[in-house]
């Protein structure tokens, strides 16, 4: 069992009872997707389908959301 969860009711990342509020944002949607596929490669096409709902996005736009997720998680440590 993992100690890592995406709480869809509060839009928080939860790790070992520590909470990080991500909000109802692309950042939370990305986190939720990644948590649901722990230790597995997530292809670009799946990111677009699940997080961006098939909208075309540049690699830079995706990197920006990844960077925001990292920043929020680090700040919550």
N, C-alpha and C positions, 0 to 999 in steps of 0.2 A: 504493500500500500504506500502511496506517495504522500508526502507531507505538503504537497503543492496543489493549490486549488484556485479556480476562478469562480468567485461568488457572483452569480448573475443578478442576485437581488440587491446587492450593495455595490456592484461593479468594483470589487476589490480583488487584488491578488492576495492570497493567504499562504504563508509559509511558516510552518511550525508555530501556529497561533499568532503570527505577526501579520498585520494587515497593511496593505498599500492601496490607497484609493486611486483608481485609474479613471473613473468616470465612464459614462455611457459614450465612449469614443472609439475611434479606430484603434487606439492603443489597447484598450480592453479587449476588443474583438481579436486583435492579433495575439494577445496573451492567452486568451481562451482557446484559440486554435492551437497554439503551440503546446499548451498544457495537455490538450486532448490527444496530442501526437508526440508525447515525450519520447526522446531517444530515437526519433524517426525523422528522416529527411522530408521536408515539406516543399514540394515544387512551387515555382513561381506561379504557375497556372492555378494551383490550389489556393495560394494566398489571394490572388485576384478574385477567384470564385467565392471564397468564404468571407474574406474581410472587406473587399472592395466591391463585391457583387457584380463581378465581370467588367467593371469599368476599367478602361485602359489606364494604367499608371506608369509613370517612368520609374526606372530603378532608383532614381534619386528620391522620389516621393515615398517609395517603400522604405528606403534607408532612413529617411527622416522619422517615420513612425517607429522603426526599430530603435533608433537613437533615443527618441522620447521615452519609449518603454524602458530601455536600459537606465536612463537618467532617473526616472521615477522609482524604479526598483532599488537603485543604488542609494537614493536619498532616504528610502525607508529603512535601510539597514540599521 
